[in-house]
Amino acid sequence: MKQILALVLLAGATVTVHAETAPAKGDAAKAQTIANQVCAGCHAADGNSAAPANPKLAGQPAEYITKQLKNFKGAMTEPNKEGARKSAVMGAMTAMLSEQDMLNIGVYYSEKAIKPNTATMPYDAGKKVYQGGNSGTGVPACAACHGPTGAGIPAQFPRLGGQHADYILAQLKAFRSGDRLNDAGKMMRTIANKMSDQEMQAVANYVSGLK
């Protein structure tokens, strides 16, 4: 009888451990207040920022948004650590957020629909690099990771389609200069270092028009 009781208790303990270590999940409803009071000022309540310098968050993979928030917060104490993403503004905004808040915000904006940009200039040069890369300089096709329509791959690569061209260009330059350190395996830093200013601008223009 004692052996049976011990096994039952052990089984119960095992279940409890698994329950406690289960990965936390985001709750979009709980992010509503933060999104409206904190995020909306720069990114708009629906995640479709009107300012070209501020990224659209709508439709971005939840995991990606959460990771960026954590990287911004971490950079406030260790700005030069691998994985840091430096920004005085975002550092201040994330300082008050808990990990659960970040998960909630990620889910909240991932469920919003991104509004497409209106194409106003030719994209042929950017299309060539985005879809086929540049074999002469070793630049891989952007579509290999971000998809043919720029939708990205959840939990791995961000959505680029419909994003502001100014923001995309700024991030490519930040990767090239080393100001942005939160790309896995230095992937984007390696690629950006092989791109010319003209290629960066062309790709930024092209992806901003993708839907």
N, C-alpha and C positions, 0 to 999 in steps of 0.2 A: 504493500500500500504506500509506504514511504517513497519507494522508487517511482511509482506512478505519479505521485504528487510532485516529486522533484522534476519529472519530465514535463508535466503540465506547466509548472512554474517557469521552467526553462523556455518552453515554447512561447509562453506569454511574454517573457522578457525579450525574446528574439523579435517578436512582432513589434514590441514597443520600440526597440532600437531602430528597426527599419522605418517605423512611422516617424521617428524623430529626425532621421537623416534624409528623409525624402526631400528632393529639391523644392525650394519655395517657388510658388507661382504668383504671377501678377494678377491684379484685380483692377480692371479698367474703371469700374465705378468708384473705387477708392482714390483714383487719381484725378477725378473731376475737379476738385477744389484746387489742388496744386496747379493743374493745367491752366485753369482760368485765372488764378491769382499770381502765378509765378511765370509760367511758360508762355502764356498768350501774348504778353507784351512784345516779345520778339518773334515768336513762331506762329502766332495766331491761335485762336481757340481750337480751330479744326486742323492745325498743323500745317496749313498752307501759307507760309510766311510770304508777305508781299515785298519784303526788303531783299534784294538780290544777295546781300552779304550774309543773310541769316538763312540757314538751311530749312527746307521743308522737311517736317518730320512725318507727315501723313503717309501711310503706306510703307514706312520703313520697318524692316523686321524688328520685332520686339527685343530680341536678344542683342541686336546691334545697338539700339538706343540705350538699353540698360548698360551695356559695356562702355559706351562713350561717357555716360554719366559717371560711372565708377572711375574711369580714367581721368576725367576732369577733376574729380574730387581728390584722387590720389596725387595728382600733379601739384596740388597746393602745398603738400608737405615734402614731396620728392619730385621736383620738376624735371630733373635730368635722368630719372630712373627709366629703364626700358619699360614701355607700356604707358608712359605718361602722355597726357594730351594737355598742353598748356593753354590756359585762357583765363585771364583775370576775371572776366565777366562770368563765365561758366563755373569757374572755381568757386566764386562767391555764391552762385545760385545753388550749387550742389552741396555746399557745406552743411546746409540744414536738412538735407535729405538722408533718410535711412536707406538701407539696402532694399527693404520692402517697398519704399516709396519709388525707388528707381525701377524695380520690377513692374510696379503698377503703371508708371508713366510709359514704360516701354510697350506694354500691352495696349494702353489707351490710344497712343498715336498709331500703332500698327493697324488698328481697326478703322482708322480714318481713311477716306479716299483722297488720293493726291489729285490735284487739279493740274491738267496739262498746261504747258507753256505754249504760247503762240510763236511759231517759227517765223523769224524775221530776217534771216540771212542764210546763204547757202551752206550746206553741211558736207559737201563731197569729201573734202580733205579729212575731216574728222571721222567720217564714216569709214574711210579706208583704213585708218589706224585702229579704230574701235573694232571693226570686224576682222581685220587681217593682220594688225600689228605692223611692225617695220622690221623686216628680216635683216636689213642692212645694219641696224643699230642694236638689234636684239630686243626690241620692244615687243612683247607678246600682245596678242589680240585681247582687248579689254573684255570682249564678249565671252571669252572663255570662262571668266569668273563671274561677271556681272550679268551675263545672259544677253541674247540678241536684242531684247527690248529694254534692257537696263533694269530688269526687275530684281536682280541680285539673287542670292541664295540664302534663305533664312539661316541664322546662326553662324554664317560664314562670311558672306560678302554683302555689302549694303546695296540698296536700290539707288541707281543713278538716273534712271529715266524720269524726266520731268523735273529734275532738280535745277536750281538756279545755276546758270553758267558761271557767274562770278564766284559763287561759292565753290564749285568744282575746281575752277582754276586756282583759287586760293589754297585749296587743300593739296593739289598736286605740287604747288610751289613749296608748301610747308613740308611735305614729304621729302622733296628734293633738298631743301635747306637743312633738314634735320630738326626743324622746330616741332614736328609732329612725330612721336615715337611709338605710337600704339598700333602699328600694323604687324600682324603675326609674321614672324620670321623675316622681318624687314622687307617683306614682299613689295609693298608700294614704294618704299624708299629706293629699292633697287631699280624698279621700273621707271620711276620719276627721274632718276639720275641719268637715264638714257634718252629722255624725251627733250626735244627742243621747246622753246617758248611757243613757237608756232604750232607744234603738235598739241601742246597742252591746251592752247586756246581753241584749236579746231575740235578736239575731242570734247571739251567743255561745251562748246556750242552745239555739237551734234547730240550729245546725251540729253541736253536740256529740252530738245524737241522730241525725244522718244516718248511713246505712250504705252 
